[in-house]
């Protein structure tokens, strides 16, 4: 609720790969303080305890399955929500917006939909390295690796917070990772989002130091929706890496996002 007791509306915050709804709790609290009724669901089969045995269907779960499950939750809300998605969750948010299920979408270091090619050598080599390291990884769960997360995702967090955050990570679907990082080989084109189907305002946030989803890639994502009815806005945050959910300074980013929502959502 706002200070005068009014609710700004519904907001669903969608976490990224290897995490769960807990990852969005900081942003949810900041948005709740600005009057939004927030929801932080776990993606399908992500309710496994850390270090627990993954759900037997997780490895073959598609991005489409994630979107279908969240679509049911959205339709159960009293009104269409604003969607805030981080990384893979940002891609799922685009997919849901393409179905007409969002008032606006906020994309935090989002993964690209089908047709947006990698912008940097690191993004390309990461995809190649997954096959070289894991082999046929798209038919089973992928377990998180601390060194990878520490170097490229959680690298701006203080050491103890980095370890505590990673301790909550869970396995991810190999199928979903394949559909993101090797979309050119995905015959189903699971991550495809036709730009003209996203008719709501789009805000895309990128970190200048993010190597997972580079600023150039995020800028390309925002450009896809620039000429749509809702338009798009791209913002670059200097020094931020991929885990902009709780990196130092994230509160200012969240406040600026809430200000933007005040201007585009009646």
N, C-alpha and C positions, 0 to 999 in steps of 0.2 A: 504494500500500500504506500501511496505518497503521503506526505505530511498532512495533507488535508483529507486523508482517508480514502482516496480514489485509487482504483487498480488500473494501471496502464494497459493491462492485457496479459495474455498468456505468452510464455516464452519457454521453448524447449531447447536445452543445451545438449549437444551431441558430441560425445568424446571421440577420440581417435583410436588408432590401432594400439593393441597391447595394454589398454587401460579399461576403465569402466566409468560409471557415472560419477564416482568420487573425484575424478580429474577436473570436473567442471564446477565443483562446489564453490571455489573462490569467486569465480565469475558470477555464479548464481546468486551468491550473497550480495555482491556489488549491485547486481541488477534488481534484486528484491528490494534493496534500499532505495532504489529509484522508482519503485512502484510496480514492478513486474511480478506476476505470479509464475515462479520458475519451476521447471521439471528437469531432472537429470537422469533419464533412464539409462540402464545398461543396454548396450547393443545385444542382439540375440546371441545367447550362449556365452556371454561375458560375465556371468555372475559366479564364475568359478573362484574359489578362494585362491590367494596367491600361492604359488607352488603346488596347487591342487591339480588333480587329473582333469584335463579339459573334457568338455562335453564330446560325446562320440561323434556328433555331426559337425563340430566346429570346423574341422579342416576343409570340409566341402561347402561351407556356408558362403554364399555369394553376397556381393554388395546389394544385389536386388533383394535378397532375403532380409538384409538389415533394413532396407528402405520399406519393404512390405510390412515388417513388424512394427516399425515406428509409425507408418501410415495408420495402422489400426489404433495406436495410442493417440495420435493427433485427432483422429475422428471422434474419439471419446471425450475430447476436451470441449468446454462450452463454446469456444470460438477458435478460429484459425490462429495459430501462434506465430510469433517471430521465431526463427530458427537460428541458433548460434552453433556453428560446428567447427571443431578443431581438427586439422589434418585430414585423416580419412573421414572424420565426421563432417568436415566441410564439404567433401565430395557428396556424401549422403544427403546433406542439406540441399545441395544443388539438385540432386535427383528428386527430392521431395518437392522442391519449389517448381520443378518442371511438371509435376503432377497437380500444381495449383494448390498446394497445401501450406503455403507460407504467406504471411503478411509482408515480411521482409526477411532477408537472410544476411547474417554476419559470418564471414568466412575468416577464420584465424589460421593462417599458414595452411591453406587448403590444399588437398591433393587434387590434381587436375583430372577433368573428365576426359573421356575418349576423344581423341582428335587434337588435344593440346600436347605437343611433343616436349620432351625435356629441354631445358634451356641451358644447362651447364654440363660440363664433363663429369662432375661428381654425380649428378642425377643419373646419367647414362651408365657410368661405371658401377654405381650401386646396383642397378638392375642386372647388369652382367655378373657382378660379383655374387649375387644371390644364387644364380644358377650354378656358378662355379663352386660355391661353398656348400649349398644344400641339395643340389641335384633337382630331382622332380619334387619340388616343394609344394606344388599347388593341389595336392590331393591329401593333405594332412595338416595338422596344427603346426605353427611355428612358435618356438619358445623364445622369450626375450633373452637377450645377451647383454650383460651389464656393460661391458666395454663399448659396445656399439651405442647403447643408449647414453652412456656417460660422455662419449666423444662427440656425438652428433645431435642428440635430442635434449638431454638434461645438462648440457655443458656449461650453462650460465648460472646454474643453481649452486649455492654453497655446498660443500662436500657432504655434510651430514644430511641436508635436505635432499640432495641428489640420491644418496643411498636409501633414505626413507621412502622417497617417491618410487624408485625402482623396485623396492621390496613389495610394492602393491601391484606391480605389473602382472598381467596374465597372458596366457598364450593367445595367438591370433590365428585367424583363418588363412591358410595358405592360398586358398582359392581367391579370397578377397584381395590379398596382397598381389597375387598374379594379375588380377583384373585392373589394379592400379598401376603397378610398375611395369607390366608387360602388356599393356592394353592393345598394342599393335598386333599381338598374336592372339588376342581374345576374339574368337569368331562370334561369340554372343554379343560382343560390345556392351557388356554389362554396365560399364560406367558412362555410357553415352547419355548426354543431356543436350537436346537441341536448344540452342541459345534462345530462340524466339518463344519457347514454352515457359521461360522464366519471366513472369510479368510483374514481379514485385521488385522493390528497391534492393540493391546488392551493395554491401560494404565488404571489401576484401583488404585484410591487413597482412602485411609481410614484414619480416625482420631482415635487416640488411645482412646479418650474419647467419641466416638460416641456410644450411646446405641441403637439408632434406627436401623442402619445397622452396626453391630459391625465390627471391624477390621478382626476378624476371618472369618466372613461371606464374607466380601469383598475379602479376600485372597482366599477363596474357589471359588469365582466367577472367579477371575483371573486365578486360576489353571485350570479351565475348558478349557481355550483357549491356554494354555502354549505350547502345541505341534502342534498347527495349523500353517499354512503357515506363517501367520503374527506374531505369537508368542504373548506373553503377559508379561507385567511388572507390578509388584505390588509395591506400595510405601506407607509407613506408616508415617503419620505426627503426631508427638508427641503433645498431648494436644488439638488437634482439636476435635471438636464435629461434629454435623450433618450439620450445616449451614456453610460449608466451603466456601460458595459463598462470604461471606463478614466478616468472623471472622478475628480478628487481625492476620496479617501475610499472608492473602490470596494472596497478590500480589506476594510474593516469590513463592508460590505454582503455580500460573498461569505462572510465568516466567519459572519455571522448566518444566512445561507442554509444553510451546511453544518450549523450547530447545529440548525436546523429539520429538516433531513433526518434527522439523528440521532434525532429524536423521532418521526418519522412513517414511516420506512422501516426495517423490521426488519433 
